[in-house]
Amino acid sequence: MTTFASGTDTLTRDALTVLQPGFPGTTAPDWLLRRLGEGLASVGLFGRNIASPEQLAALTAQLRAERGDVLVAIDEEGGDVTRLEVRTGSSFPGNHALGAVDDVSLTLEVAAELGRRLAECGVNLNWAPSADVNSNPANPVIGVRSFGPDPDLVARHTAAYVTGLQSAGVAACTKHFPGHGDTAVDSHHALPRIDADPAVLADRELTPFRAAIAAGSRAVMTAHILVPALDPARPATLSPRILTTLLREELGYDGLIVTDGMEMQAVAATYGIERGSVLAIAAGADAICVGGGLADDETVRRLRDALITAVRTGELPEQRLADAAERVRALARWAATEAKTGAAHTPEGAAHAGRADIGLVAARRALRLTGGDVFTPLSEAPFVAAFTPVANFAVGDETPWGVAAELLRLLPGTETGSFAGVDAGHAALVAAGERRIVVVVRDEHRHPWMATALDTVLTARPDTVVVEMGVPQAPPRGVLHIATHGAARVCGRAAAEVIAGA
């Protein structure tokens, strides 16, 4: 049982309870431990906090020594978005690969194994899965994070993922409500807008969230997007119409509502994080996620004080803040109970639950080959030309991707280079010399320079192998074209096995 610091009143505790801050470093700073003693109930982890599973387990134990029921959250989608394996690449393919296979039992097993690894490290809330329907192929921030463009496919895999993850005692946080798939703007940088009518939204965007709610998703994360058909004035995170009327009342959801990162420019640049946090809680959110870029005690203090002031001035009803804080505590109690009872179990529908290699199995099944029937595997080390776009903020640029590392393991002597821009193709040809070329692209259809560079290479070297590690929207090209449906390390390994005939 947590003993709160003396002098911490109920209002102050509630204001701290609804915050989910991040922090720097691989051990908990003193200010964070002090805030846990004052009422803070959640923390968020990012790649900067993780060096190894052993270190992460020690960090979560340090947090629980201060507050036994603390919610430790992480943004671990697997695939391109990984925090557990931020420096090596993920052992699990992401949603798009799982959607390409379209085997819900496999999705369930992957999520269960990922949840098991999180639970072993002391993490009990995962900001996943993404239930966004990637209906806009030009979407710069969702892409392979989505199970696909079909609402029914996304719905059944979202439900399977929620079931698998929670079978390990890790709460799922289905995102980004009411759906981020039909956007052309990254909400990390600006406010996206979806101009779909209510009928389209109901049939497309909301279908996976209904499935997640039916599957018992313990949390839902909001999207910083403007949907005029639902609310012409405020983004979803700050909209009572979207969070309370639609999500709570019409869809019947009664779990925790978590905001996306409040430091993202879609909210921070228009409302500010303090004002935005007050409006989010008033709209129906229960927990304020902040810390991707703001991770210090001063931020926590400012947000706490903004909430307290809003209650005292009448802008934020005290009961609304109390209800939000109670939902946070209720999820913390669930997670603590799951941990104490060793709740991990084989979920219904899992054929091979607990397989440590299930991620690689899934990555292999997700491959789609064009030209594979006549392709002769390489026997000599190639040159790998990675045509590298700017990484989206959710993925980050610190996580390695591609096939070079795995080809080097299978074909010693493999060399690689990273290229971008209008001269990328010519530069790759010069760097490769006489060696066989493997070109790796990521969302070729979204980057005209990438398509031009690939044209240049294929014109000069038609025996080039092409590996598409994003959404395979462009026509397949090359003597062998491999669509991996994601850039996780296991996706690179699966592709390298085909290229080397392993």
C-alpha positions in Angstrom: 0.0 0.0 0.0 1.4 3.4 -1.0 1.8 6.0 1.7 1.5 9.4 0.3 3.7 12.3 1.5 2.2 14.2 4.4 0.6 17.5 3.4 -0.4 16.2 -0.1 -4.1 16.9 -0.3 -6.7 15.0 -2.4 -6.8 17.5 -5.2 -3.0 17.6 -5.6 -2.9 13.8 -5.5 -5.5 13.5 -8.2 -3.8 16.1 -10.4 -0.5 14.1 -10.1 -2.4 10.7 -10.6 -3.6 11.6 -14.1 -0.1 12.4 -15.4 2.0 9.9 -17.3 5.4 11.6 -17.6 8.6 10.4 -19.0 12.1 11.0 -17.6 15.7 10.9 -18.7 18.2 8.1 -18.0 18.2 4.4 -17.2 17.6 4.8 -13.5 14.7 6.8 -11.9 15.7 10.4 -10.9 15.0 11.6 -7.4 12.3 14.0 -8.4 10.3 11.1 -10.0 10.5 8.9 -6.9 9.4 11.9 -4.8 6.4 12.5 -7.1 5.4 8.8 -6.9 5.3 9.3 -3.1 3.1 12.4 -3.6 0.5 10.6 -5.8 1.9 10.1 -9.3 0.6 6.8 -10.5 2.2 6.3 -13.9 5.4 6.7 -15.8 6.2 6.4 -19.5 9.3 4.7 -20.9 11.1 5.5 -24.1 14.2 4.2 -25.9 16.4 6.5 -23.8 15.4 4.6 -20.7 16.4 1.2 -21.9 19.8 -0.4 -22.3 18.9 -4.1 -21.7 16.1 -6.3 -20.3 18.1 -6.7 -17.1 18.5 -3.0 -16.7 14.8 -2.4 -17.5 13.8 -4.9 -14.9 16.0 -3.2 -12.3 14.5 0.2 -13.2 10.9 -1.0 -12.9 11.8 -2.6 -9.5 13.2 0.7 -8.4 9.9 2.4 -9.3 7.8 -0.2 -7.5 10.0 0.1 -4.4 8.5 3.6 -4.1 5.0 2.7 -5.3 4.0 -0.9 -5.6 1.1 -0.4 -8.0 2.7 2.1 -10.4 1.7 1.8 -14.0 4.8 1.5 -16.2 3.9 2.3 -19.8 5.8 1.9 -23.0 5.4 2.5 -26.7 6.2 -1.0 -27.9 4.4 -1.8 -31.0 6.9 -4.2 -32.3 8.0 -3.8 -35.9 9.3 -0.3 -36.8 8.3 1.2 -33.4 10.3 -0.5 -30.7 11.6 0.7 -27.4 12.7 -2.7 -26.0 15.1 -3.2 -28.9 15.6 0.4 -30.0 19.3 -0.2 -30.7 19.1 -3.5 -32.6 15.6 -3.6 -34.2 12.7 -5.6 -33.1 12.3 -9.4 -32.8 8.7 -9.0 -33.8 7.2 -7.8 -37.1 4.8 -4.9 -36.9 1.1 -4.7 -37.7 1.4 -4.5 -41.4 3.3 -7.7 -41.7 0.7 -9.4 -39.4 -2.1 -8.0 -41.5 -0.4 -9.3 -44.7 -0.4 -12.8 -43.3 -4.0 -12.4 -42.0 -3.9 -15.2 -39.5 -5.5 -13.9 -36.3 -4.0 -16.8 -34.2 -0.6 -15.7 -35.3 -1.3 -12.1 -34.4 -2.5 -13.3 -31.0 0.6 -15.3 -30.4 3.0 -12.5 -31.4 1.2 -10.1 -29.1 1.2 -12.7 -26.2 4.9 -13.3 -26.6 5.6 -9.6 -26.7 3.5 -9.1 -23.7 5.3 -11.8 -21.9 8.6 -10.1 -22.5 7.3 -6.8 -21.3 5.8 -8.3 -18.1 9.2 -10.0 -17.4 10.7 -6.5 -17.4 8.1 -5.1 -15.2 6.1 -3.2 -17.8 2.3 -3.4 -17.4 0.8 -0.9 -19.9 1.6 -0.9 -23.6 0.6 2.0 -25.8 -0.4 -0.5 -28.5 -1.9 -1.7 -30.8 -2.5 0.8 -33.5 -6.1 0.3 -34.7 -5.8 2.9 -37.5 -7.1 1.9 -40.9 -4.3 3.0 -43.3 -6.8 4.2 -46.0 -4.5 6.9 -47.2 -1.3 5.4 -48.8 0.5 8.8 -48.5 0.0 8.7 -44.7 3.4 9.8 -43.3 3.1 8.6 -39.7 0.9 5.4 -39.7 1.9 3.3 -42.8 3.3 -0.1 -41.6 2.1 0.6 -38.1 -1.4 -0.3 -39.4 -2.7 -3.8 -40.0 -3.8 -2.5 -43.4 -6.4 -0.5 -45.4 -9.4 -2.8 -44.8 -11.5 -2.0 -41.7 -12.6 -5.6 -41.1 -9.1 -6.9 -41.4 -7.8 -4.2 -39.0 -10.7 -5.0 -36.6 -10.1 -8.7 -36.3 -6.3 -8.3 -35.8 -6.7 -5.4 -33.3 -9.0 -7.7 -31.2 -6.5 -10.6 -31.4 -3.6 -8.3 -30.5 -5.5 -6.9 -27.4 -6.4 -10.5 -26.3 -2.8 -11.7 -26.7 -1.2 -8.8 -25.0 -3.6 -8.8 -22.0 -3.2 -12.6 -21.6 0.3 -11.8 -20.4 -1.0 -9.3 -17.8 0.0 -6.2 -19.8 -2.8 -3.7 -20.4 -3.4 -2.9 -24.1 -3.9 0.8 -25.1 -5.6 0.8 -28.5 -4.8 3.9 -30.6 -5.3 6.5 -32.1 -9.0 7.2 -31.5 -11.0 8.0 -33.5 -8.6 6.8 -36.2 -5.4 8.4 -37.7 -5.2 6.4 -40.9 -6.7 8.9 -43.4 -4.3 11.7 -42.7 -1.5 13.3 -44.8 0.1 15.2 -41.9 2.1 13.9 -39.0 0.6 15.1 -35.7 4.1 15.3 -34.2 4.6 18.3 -36.4 1.1 19.9 -37.1 -2.6 19.3 -36.7 -3.9 16.7 -39.2 -7.5 16.8 -40.5 -9.9 14.1 -41.7 -12.7 15.3 -44.0 -14.8 12.2 -44.1 -18.5 12.1 -43.5 -20.0 10.4 -40.4 -21.1 7.3 -42.3 -17.6 6.7 -43.6 -16.1 7.3 -40.2 -18.5 4.9 -38.6 -17.8 2.1 -41.1 -14.1 2.7 -41.5 -12.4 4.4 -38.6 -14.6 3.2 -35.8 -14.9 -0.5 -36.8 -11.5 -1.5 -35.2 -12.2 0.4 -32.0 -15.5 -1.4 -31.6 -13.6 -4.6 -31.9 -11.0 -3.5 -29.4 -13.7 -2.5 -26.9 -15.5 -5.8 -27.3 -12.1 -7.6 -26.7 -11.7 -5.7 -23.4 -9.0 -3.2 -24.2 -8.0 -1.7 -20.9 -7.0 1.6 -22.4 -7.6 3.7 -25.5 -5.3 6.5 -26.7 -6.6 9.6 -28.4 -5.5 11.2 -31.6 -4.5 14.8 -32.1 -6.5 15.1 -35.2 -9.3 17.4 -36.3 -12.4 15.6 -37.6 -15.0 18.2 -38.6 -17.8 15.7 -39.0 -17.5 14.9 -35.3 -16.2 18.3 -33.9 -15.3 21.2 -36.2 -13.6 23.1 -33.5 -11.4 20.9 -31.4 -9.0 18.0 -32.1 -10.2 14.6 -30.8 -7.9 14.7 -27.7 -9.7 17.9 -26.5 -13.2 17.2 -27.7 -16.0 16.3 -25.3 -18.1 15.3 -28.3 -15.5 12.7 -29.4 -14.3 11.4 -26.0 -17.4 11.5 -23.9 -20.4 11.4 -26.3 -18.9 9.1 -28.9 -16.4 6.9 -27.1 -18.0 6.7 -23.7 -21.7 7.0 -24.4 -22.2 5.8 -28.0 -19.5 3.1 -28.1 -19.9 2.1 -24.4 -16.3 2.3 -23.5 -15.6 2.5 -19.7 -11.8 1.9 -19.5 -8.9 4.4 -19.3 -8.6 7.1 -21.9 -5.0 8.2 -22.4 -3.9 11.2 -24.5 -1.3 10.9 -27.2 1.9 12.9 -26.3 0.8 16.4 -25.3 4.1 17.8 -26.4 3.3 17.0 -30.0 2.9 20.1 -32.1 -0.7 19.4 -33.1 -1.6 20.4 -29.5 1.4 22.1 -28.1 1.7 24.7 -30.9 -2.0 25.6 -30.8 -3.1 25.3 -27.2 0.1 24.7 -25.1 0.6 21.7 -23.0 -0.9 23.2 -19.8 -4.1 24.5 -21.5 -4.3 21.3 -23.6 -4.0 19.1 -20.6 -6.9 20.9 -18.8 -9.1 20.7 -21.9 -8.3 17.0 -22.4 -9.3 16.0 -18.9 -12.4 18.2 -19.1 -13.2 16.5 -22.5 -13.1 13.0 -20.9 -9.5 11.9 -21.0 -8.2 10.2 -17.8 -4.4 10.3 -18.3 -2.1 12.9 -19.8 0.8 11.3 -21.7 3.8 13.7 -21.7 7.5 13.0 -21.9 8.6 12.1 -25.4 10.4 15.4 -25.5 9.5 16.9 -22.2 10.9 14.8 -19.3 11.5 16.8 -16.1 10.1 17.7 -12.8 9.3 21.3 -14.0 6.9 19.9 -16.6 5.2 17.7 -14.0 4.8 20.7 -11.7 3.4 22.9 -14.4 0.8 20.4 -15.5 -0.2 19.6 -11.9 -0.6 23.3 -11.1 -2.6 23.9 -14.3 -5.1 21.2 -13.3 -5.4 22.4 -9.7 -5.9 26.0 -10.9 -8.5 24.9 -13.4 -10.5 23.1 -10.6 -10.2 26.1 -8.3 -11.4 28.5 -10.9 -14.3 26.3 -12.0 -13.1 25.6 -15.5 -12.5 21.9 -14.7 -15.1 20.2 -12.4 -13.4 18.6 -9.4 -15.5 15.4 -9.8 -14.2 15.0 -13.4 -10.6 15.1 -12.2 -11.5 12.7 -9.4 -13.1 10.3 -11.8 -10.1 10.4 -14.1 -7.8 9.7 -11.3 -9.9 6.8 -10.1 -9.8 5.2 -13.6 -6.0 5.4 -13.4 -6.0 3.8 -10.0 -8.4 1.1 -11.2 -6.1 0.1 -14.0 -3.2 0.1 -11.6 -5.1 -2.2 -9.4 -5.8 -4.6 -12.3 -2.2 -4.6 -13.4 -0.9 -5.2 -9.9 -3.4 -8.1 -9.4 -2.4 -9.6 -12.7 1.3 -9.5 -11.6 0.7 -11.0 -8.2 -1.4 -13.9 -9.5 0.9 -14.7 -12.4 -2.0 -14.1 -14.7 -0.1 -15.0 -17.9 -1.9 -17.9 -19.5 -2.4 -19.4 -23.0 -5.0 -17.3 -24.7 -7.8 -19.0 -26.5 -7.0 -19.5 -30.1 -3.2 -19.6 -29.6 -1.6 -22.7 -31.3 2.0 -22.1 -30.2 1.9 -19.6 -27.3 5.3 -19.0 -25.7 7.4 -19.7 -28.8 10.4 -17.4 -28.5 10.9 -17.5 -32.3 7.3 -16.6 -33.1 8.3 -13.1 -34.4 10.7 -14.6 -37.0 8.0 -17.2 -38.0 5.6 -14.3 -38.6 8.2 -12.2 -40.5 8.9 -15.2 -42.9 5.2 -15.7 -43.5 4.7 -12.0 -44.3 7.2 -12.0 -47.2 5.7 -11.4 -50.7 8.1 -12.3 -53.5 7.9 -11.3 -57.2 10.3 -13.1 -59.4 11.2 -15.7 -56.8 10.4 -18.6 -59.0 13.3 -17.8 -61.4 15.7 -16.1 -58.9 19.0 -17.8 -58.2 20.1 -17.0 -54.6 23.3 -15.0 -54.3 26.5 -16.9 -53.4 28.8 -13.9 -53.2 28.7 -10.9 -51.0 26.6 -8.1 -52.6 26.5 -4.3 -52.1 23.4 -3.2 -50.2 22.2 0.3 -51.2 19.7 1.7 -48.6 17.6 4.5 -50.0 16.9 6.2 -46.7 14.0 8.6 -46.2 13.7 10.8 -43.2 12.4 8.7 -40.3 9.0 9.5 -38.9 9.0 10.7 -35.4 7.3 7.7 -33.9 9.9 5.3 -35.3 12.9 7.5 -34.6 16.2 7.5 -36.4 18.2 5.5 -33.9 16.7 2.1 -34.7 18.7 0.3 -37.4 16.8 -1.2 -40.3 17.5 -2.9 -43.6 18.9 -6.2 -44.7 22.7 -5.5 -44.7 23.4 -6.7 -41.2 21.6 -10.0 -41.8 23.2 -10.5 -45.2 26.6 -9.9 -43.7 25.9 -12.8 -41.4 25.0 -15.1 -44.3 27.3 -13.7 -46.9 30.5 -12.4 -45.2 32.0 -9.4 -47.0 28.6 -7.7 -47.7 29.0 -4.0 -47.8 26.4 -1.2 -47.5 25.8 2.4 -48.0 23.0 4.8 -47.3 21.8 7.2 -50.0 19.1 9.9 -50.4 18.2 12.6 -52.8 18.1 13.0 -56.6 21.6 11.6 -57.1 21.1 8.5 -54.9 20.9 6.1 -57.8 24.2 7.3 -59.4 25.9 7.3 -56.1 24.8 3.8 -55.3 26.1 2.5 -58.7 29.5 4.1 -58.1 29.8 2.7 -54.6 28.7 -0.8 -55.7 31.3 -1.1 -58.4 31.0 -4.6 -60.0 29.3 -6.2 -57.0 25.7 -7.4 -57.2 23.4 -4.8 -55.9 20.5 -5.1 -53.4 18.5 -1.9 -53.1 16.4 -1.4 -50.0 13.6 1.1 -50.1 11.0 2.2 -47.6 7.7 3.5 -48.9 8.9 4.1 -52.5 5.5 5.3 -53.5 5.8 8.3 -51.1 9.2 9.5 -52.2 9.7 10.6 -55.9 13.4 10.8 -55.5 13.5 7.2 -54.3 11.6 6.0 -57.4 13.9 7.9 -59.7 17.0 6.5 -57.9 15.7 3.0 -58.3 15.0 3.6 -62.0 18.6 4.7 -62.4 20.0 1.6 -60.7 17.7 -0.9 -62.5 18.4 0.7 -65.9 22.1 0.1 -65.4 21.9 -3.1 -63.4 18.7 -5.1 -64.2 19.8 -8.0 -62.1 19.3 -5.8 -58.9 17.3 -7.3 -56.1 14.8 -4.8 -54.6 13.6 -5.1 -51.0 10.6 -2.9 -50.0 10.4 -2.5 -46.2 7.5 -0.1 -46.1 4.0 -0.3 -47.5 4.4 -2.1 -50.9 2.3 0.3 -52.9 4.6 0.8 -56.0 4.7 -1.9 -58.7 7.3 -4.6 -57.9 10.6 -4.2 -59.8 13.9 -5.9 -60.0 15.0 -9.4 -60.8 13.6 -10.3 -57.4 11.3 -8.0 -55.4 10.7 -8.8 -51.8 8.0 -7.0 -49.8 8.6 -7.4 -46.1 5.7 -5.2 -44.9 7.9 -3.6 -42.3 11.5 -2.8 -41.4 11.9 -4.7 -38.1 15.1 -6.7 -37.7 13.3 -10.0 -38.2 11.8 -8.7 -41.4 15.4 -8.0 -42.6 16.5 -11.4 -41.6 13.6 -13.1 -43.4 14.4 -11.2 -46.6 18.2 -11.9 -46.3 17.4 -15.7 -46.0 15.7 -15.5 -49.3 18.4 -13.5 -51.0 21.1 -15.8 -49.8 19.1 -19.0 -50.1 19.5 -19.8 -46.5 
